[in-house]
Amino acid sequence: MPKAAKREIVYVPILKSKAGERWALSHLTPQRKAKIRPLLEFHPPGAKSLGEHVESVCESLQAAWGVDRRFYVDTIWLNGSSGNPAIIADVFEAMETADLRAVPVIRPTYDDASLDQLRAIIATNDRGCLLRITPQTLDMPAVIDSVIEALGMNRDKVDLLLDYRQHAMALANNVPNIPHLADWRLFIAASGVFPVSLANLPLHQWTEIPRYDWSSWQNAIENGLQRDPIFSDYTMRPPGAPADFGAPSVNLRYALEDHWRVQMGGRFRDGAAPEIHAMCAQLAASPEYSGAEFSGGDEEIDRVSDDDEGPGGPTQWLQWCVSHHIEFVAEQLVPDGA
């Protein structure tokens, strides 16, 4: 396994701003929080007004993440691919009011008005920004340069995220084509290969799903690159818009060295929630289980292996697995919290 470079931040998990992910962040130890910087994609407000929604999430993040650590905020699911200066302004004003150290995420597809608004926000908080591109953006280096020019920033104040989304990383091919590679403040590479649907998996048995996001990063680091990127993934969610759960099935998704161990059960709405007890008991008895003290999620898995405990629901099952995943990847990158 490659050793992470000695740097403050070693891992950037890409999360939705939903309750399950916030719970996972709240259960990280201070030592783990010091080594990661989450990227939160703000989820839509649902029945609430945008202002009420943003204020509620900010209040929750004060407790879950704290006010002394930076994190990235992407408003793509609120304002669309072109941006919206009013929405962007409202979100980051609420962040500042809550004393949160939010770093704006910039998309090269944002229109001029949105870039102007972000330029003003960045100038006020002096935390810089993150530019989020895909491998296809590298075919248009002038677009990258034009965004930096519009923001009026030096690259040493900008973190660059190369996002492969649902594909494994191809860093050996792409890193040589990144303009001004050495000049970016941080260089991050992300991938999220977890399947969009698990509907075709067999029920009530464990299935292994390869973690190609991790192995493709690992192989590239071992083979050598002009600059090693910080690792980023979507934990055990697929990239894309926040799911509304629909009619979810009972499930566990457990990160291991090079794969996820996944089990699917019956439909939650059909009363299958108690099936989670057997899943948790099987996992807790497995030699691959990290132990109840490993993460907040592992503690809950151990607890719910007892049939007398409440089974929880889709939000809880997700938060347990995200909690374990973040701790597991951080441990892979920095063993024993070094």
N, C-alpha and C positions, 0 to 999 in steps of 0.2 A: 504494500500500500504506500502511495506517495505521502511524504510528510508535508503538512501545510507550511508555507513560508511563515517566518516569524513576523506576524502582523497583528494589529489589534483585532480586525474583523476577519473571520475565516469562513463564514457561512451566511448566505442571504436567502432564507426561506421566503418564497412568494406565497402569500396568504390572502384570503378574503378577509374583510374586516368584520366578519360575522362572529356571533357569540362563541361558537366552538373554537375558532382560532384564537380569540381573545382569551378564552379559558386556558388554552395551551400555553400562551405567552405568560399568563399570570402565574403558572406553576413551574416556570423555569427558575433555576437557582440564579442568584446574582452572578456567580462565576460563569454560567452559561450565557446569560444576557450580555456579559461583557465581550463575548466572542462572536456574537451574531448581530446582524442588523436586518430585521424583517422588512420586506416590501409588502405593504398592505394595499390591496386593490379595494377601494371603497365600494361596498355593495349598494344597490338602489334602495330608496327609502320605503318602498311598499306603501302602506296606508298613511304613514306619517308625512308631514311636510318635510322638505329637504332640510330646513333649518333645525327642526326638532330631531331629525334623524342624525344629522352631523353632530349636534350638541350631545346627544345620547352616546354616540360612539366615542366621542372625545372624552367624555366623563369616564366611560369604561376603560379607555386606554390609559388614563391617568393612573388607575389602579393596576391594570394588567401589565403595562410596560414601564411606567414611571415617567417622570419629567426631566430626567437627567441623561437620557440616552437617545441618540438619534435613531430614526427609522424613516423609510421611504414611503411616500404616499402617492398612489396613482389613482386619478379620478376618472379613468377611461369609461367605467360602467355608469358614471353619472353624466358625463358630457360628450360621449361619443368620440370617434377618431379624429374629428376636426377640433375638438376642444370647445370650451364655452367660457369666456372670460368672467362672466358673472358667477357661474358655479365654482370655478376655480378660486375666485376671490373669496366667496363665502366659506368654502372648505378651509382654506389656509388661514383666514381670519379667525375661524373657530378654533383651529389648532393653536394659534398664538394666544388667544384668550385663555385657553386651557393650559398654557405654559408647556405645550408639547413641542418636542424638538423635531418637527417634521421636515423632511427634505423632499422637495417636489420632484416628481417623475415627469420628464418631458418626452413627448412623442414627436418624431419628425413629421408626422401628418398634421400637427396642430396648425391652425391658421394664424395669421399675423396678429390678430387681436388677442388671441390666447397667449401667444409668445410674449407680447408686450405686457400682459398682466403678470405672467410668470417672471419676467425680467424685474418688474417692480417688487414682487414678493421676495425674490432672491436677494435683491439689493437691500431689502429691509432686514432680513433675518441672518444674512451672511453665513449661511450653511451650504451654499452651493446648490447643486442639483444632480440628478441622475438622468442621463440620456439613454433611452431604451430603444434599441434598434434590433432588427432581424438580420440574418445573413444576406437577405435580398437588398437591404439598405446599403451594403458594402459595394454593390454595383453602381451606386449613385453617391460617390464621396462628396460631390458638390452640395448635396442635400444636407449632409452632416455639417459641413462647413457653414452653410447658410443659417442653420439653427444656432450654432455657436455664435455666429456674428449677430443674429437677431437678439440673443440673450446678453450680448455685450460682455462675455465672460472669457477668461483664460481657461484652457483645458485643465489646468491644475486645480481648478475649482469644480470640475465636472467628473462624476463617476460614469463610466461607460458600461452599460449592460448589453451584452450580445445574447439575445433570447432566441433559442431554437424552438421554443414552444413545444409541440408534441413530438418533435424529432430528437433523436440522439445527437450529441454534439459532434461536429466535424471541425474541430479546432485546428488541426494541422493544415487544413485547406483554407480556413478563413482568417486565422490570426495574421498571416503575412499581408493580408489585404486591408487590415484596419489602419486607417490614416492616423498618423501621429501617435503610434502605439505607445510610445514611452511617456507621452505628455499627459495622459489622463490621470486624474487623482487616484482613482481605483479602476481596475478592470475586472469585470464580473461576467461569468458565462452561466446561462440558465438553460435548463431543459426539463420537460415534464412529460414523461412517457406513460404515466399511469393511464389505463384505458378509460375512455369516455363512458363506456357501459360494461357492466359485469354480468349482464343478463344471460350470456351464453355459458357462464361457468356452471359446473355441476353443483347441485345443492348439497349442503351438509357434509362437505369434505374439503380438505385444505388443498389449495392450488397455489403453485409458485408462479409469480409474475416477475420477470427479470427487471432489475433496476438499470436499464440502459442509460438513463441520465447520469447515474453515478459512474458506471463502468466506462462510458465514453470520455468523461472528464478525466478519470483516473488513468486511462491508457494514454491520453494526450500528455498529461503531466509527466508520466514515466518516460515517454519517448522524447520529451524536450520541446519547448516552445520558446519563441523570442521573449514572451512575457507570460507568466503563469496567471490565469484568471482565478479569482475567488469563486468557489463553487456556489451555485444557486439551483434550487429545484422548486417544484410546486408541491412538495411533500407527497402525500398520496391522494392528491386530487389531480384531475386533468386540467390543462390550461383552458381558458375560456370564461364566458360570463358566469356569474354565480348561479349555482343550481337552486331551484326552488323545492328540491326534494321530490316533488310529484308523489309517487306511490313507492317509497323506498322499501327495500328488503332489509332484513336483519343482516348485518355484516360486520366483520372485523378485517382490518388491513394492517398488517404488522411488518414493519421494516426490519430486514436482516442484512447481512453483509453485502450480498449482491442481488437480492430479490425481496419481494414482498410475499408474505404468507397470508393468503386471503381465503376467507370462507363466507359463503352466501347461504342465507336461510330463506324462510317464507316472508310474505309481505307484512310489514308493520301494521298496516290498517286492517289486516285480516286476523290480528291477534297473535302474531308470531313472536312478539318481543321476548317472551320467556326463553326462546331458543338461544338467546345471547348467553344464558348461564352456562350451557354446555360448551359453547365456543370458548368462553373465558376459561372454564375449567380445563379444557383440553390444552389451551395455549399455556396456561400457568403451570401445567404438569409437563410441558415440553422442555427438552434441554435447550431449546433455542430461546426460551423466555428469559428476558433480561433481569427479572426479579422485581418485586413490588417496590423496592426503594429506588429503582432506576429513574423513574419519571412519575409525574402526577398521573399520567395515563396508565402506566403499569400498575400503580397502586389501585386504581379503580378497576382494572381488569382482574386483579387478585380479589378485590372485595366482591365483585359481581359473580365470581366463580361460585359463590355461595348462593344457593337457590332461595334463601330467605331474604336476600337483599333485593331492592328494586332493580328492574332490568334497565332502566333508562330508556332513551329513545334515540332517533337518528342523530340529533345534535350531540348527545353525550358519546355515542359510539365514535363519531367523527373526532371529537375533541380528545378522546383517549388516544386514538391512533396518531393524530397530529402531534400530540404531546410526546409520545414515544418516538416518533419519527425525527422531530427536531433534536431531541436529546441524543438519539442514536447517531445521526449524521454529525453532530458536533463532536461526539466521542470518536467517530471515525477520523475526523480531521485533526482533533487535538486530544489524543488519548490522555485520560486521567486529568483533563482540564489544564494541561500544561500551558 
